[in-house]
Structures are given as C-alpha cells and as structure tokens.
Amino acid sequence: MRAGQNWLRAMRSRLRTRARVVQLLRLAILVIEGIIAVRILLKFAGANPQAGFTSFVDRLSSPFVGPFHPVFADQLFSGHPLELGSLLAMGVYAVLAYVAFRLVRAAFSATGG
C-alpha cells in the first residue's frame, strides 16, 4: 500500500510541475505575441514613431521581430504599412510554443521516469 501512495504522490508532483511549466510558457508566449500585435497595430494605424509609447513598444519588440524583418519587405495596405516580418514572427513563435508544449507534456508524461 505504501508504494502505491508514494507513486501517487510522485505523479501528482509531476503533474503540478508540468502545469506550472505550461502556465509559464503560455504567459511568455502571450506577452511576446501581445507586444508584437501592439507593434503591428501601431505601425498600421500610423502612430508617431517619436511618441513615448510607440518608441517603447518598438524597443521592446525589436529583439523578437528583428530576425524576421529581412524575410519580407513591408507592404502598404490601403496606404498603411503592414509589417509582414512581424506577422511571420508571430506565426513562428506560435509554432515554437506548440512544440514547447508538446515537449513539456512528453517530459512530464504519466509513463515518464
């Protein structure tokens, strides 16, 4: 009976740890995607790049979108700039998040050691 209780305790601990890791991953991806989305909206709306908030969002999002900007040239959509590199970044980060979730689930699976 004792071995069964220990196994159950260990399993609950693994599941709690997995849930926390998944929560942290979700928070991280939501923050990154949100920052990039705000950047896209500000650029599309024609926000003043010299304004404090716009400048802050640009600086905050630059490390996340920088690697993707050389891939596509920005396009004009009804006279408004559309950053395709930023949209690509959002897609790539979403795929990376999915892969990370799958890896966490595999690492903390019920059958895992």
C-alpha positions as CSV (number, residue, x, y, z in Angstrom):
1,M,0.0,0.0,0.0
2,R,2.8,2.4,0.8
3,A,4.4,2.0,-2.6
4,G,1.1,2.9,-4.3
5,Q,0.8,6.1,-2.1
6,N,4.4,7.1,-3.0
7,W,3.7,6.6,-6.7
8,L,0.5,8.6,-6.5
9,R,2.3,11.4,-4.6
10,A,5.1,11.5,-7.1
11,M,2.6,11.5,-10.0
12,R,0.7,14.5,-8.5
13,S,4.0,16.3,-8.0
14,R,5.0,15.7,-11.7
15,L,1.6,16.9,-12.9
16,R,1.7,20.1,-10.7
17,T,5.2,20.8,-12.1
18,R,4.0,20.2,-15.6
19,A,1.1,22.5,-15.1
20,R,3.3,25.3,-13.8
21,V,5.8,25.0,-16.7
22,V,2.9,25.1,-19.2
23,Q,1.5,28.2,-17.4
24,L,4.8,29.9,-17.6
25,L,5.2,29.0,-21.3
26,R,1.7,30.3,-22.0
27,L,2.3,33.6,-20.2
28,A,5.6,34.1,-22.1
29,I,4.1,33.4,-25.5
30,L,1.1,35.6,-24.7
31,V,3.3,38.5,-23.7
32,I,5.5,38.2,-26.7
33,E,2.6,37.8,-29.1
34,G,0.8,40.7,-27.5
35,I,3.8,43.0,-27.8
36,I,4.2,42.1,-31.4
37,A,0.5,42.6,-32.1
38,V,0.6,46.1,-30.5
39,R,3.6,46.9,-32.7
40,I,1.7,45.8,-35.8
41,L,-1.4,47.8,-34.9
42,L,0.6,50.9,-34.0
43,K,2.5,50.8,-37.3
44,F,-0.7,50.1,-39.3
45,A,-2.5,52.9,-37.6
46,G,0.3,55.3,-38.5
47,A,1.3,56.1,-34.9
48,N,4.0,58.7,-34.4
49,P,7.3,56.8,-34.0
50,Q,8.6,59.6,-31.8
51,A,5.8,59.2,-29.3
52,G,6.9,57.6,-26.0
53,F,4.6,54.6,-26.0
54,T,5.3,53.8,-29.7
55,S,9.0,54.1,-29.1
56,F,8.8,51.9,-26.1
57,V,6.8,49.2,-27.9
58,D,9.3,49.3,-30.8
59,R,12.3,48.9,-28.5
60,L,10.5,46.1,-26.5
61,S,9.5,44.2,-29.6
62,S,12.7,44.6,-31.7
63,P,14.5,41.6,-30.3
64,F,11.6,39.4,-31.1
65,V,10.8,40.7,-34.6
66,G,14.3,41.7,-35.7
67,P,15.3,38.3,-37.1
68,F,12.2,38.1,-39.3
69,H,12.2,41.6,-40.9
70,P,14.7,40.8,-43.6
71,V,12.5,38.0,-44.8
72,F,9.7,40.1,-46.3
73,A,9.5,43.8,-47.3
74,D,6.8,45.8,-45.5
75,Q,3.7,46.2,-47.7
76,L,1.3,49.0,-48.0
77,F,-2.3,48.1,-47.4
78,S,-4.7,51.0,-48.2
79,G,-1.8,53.4,-47.6
80,H,-0.9,51.8,-44.2
81,P,2.3,49.9,-43.6
82,L,1.9,46.2,-42.8
83,E,4.9,44.5,-41.3
84,L,4.9,41.1,-42.8
85,G,8.1,40.2,-40.9
86,S,6.2,40.8,-37.6
87,L,3.4,38.6,-38.8
88,L,5.9,35.9,-39.6
89,A,7.4,36.3,-36.2
90,M,4.0,35.8,-34.6
91,G,3.5,32.6,-36.6
92,V,6.9,31.2,-35.8
93,Y,6.5,31.9,-32.1
94,A,3.2,30.2,-32.1
95,V,4.7,27.1,-33.7
96,L,7.6,27.2,-31.3
97,A,5.1,27.4,-28.4
98,Y,3.2,24.4,-29.7
99,V,6.5,22.4,-29.9
100,A,7.5,23.5,-26.4
101,F,4.1,22.4,-25.0
102,R,4.5,19.0,-26.6
103,L,8.0,18.6,-25.3
104,V,6.8,19.6,-21.8
105,R,4.0,17.1,-22.0
106,A,6.4,14.4,-23.1
107,A,8.9,15.2,-20.4
108,F,6.3,15.0,-17.7
109,S,4.1,12.3,-19.1
110,A,2.5,9.8,-16.7
111,T,4.7,7.0,-18.0
112,G,7.9,9.0,-17.8
113,G,10.6,8.1,-15.3
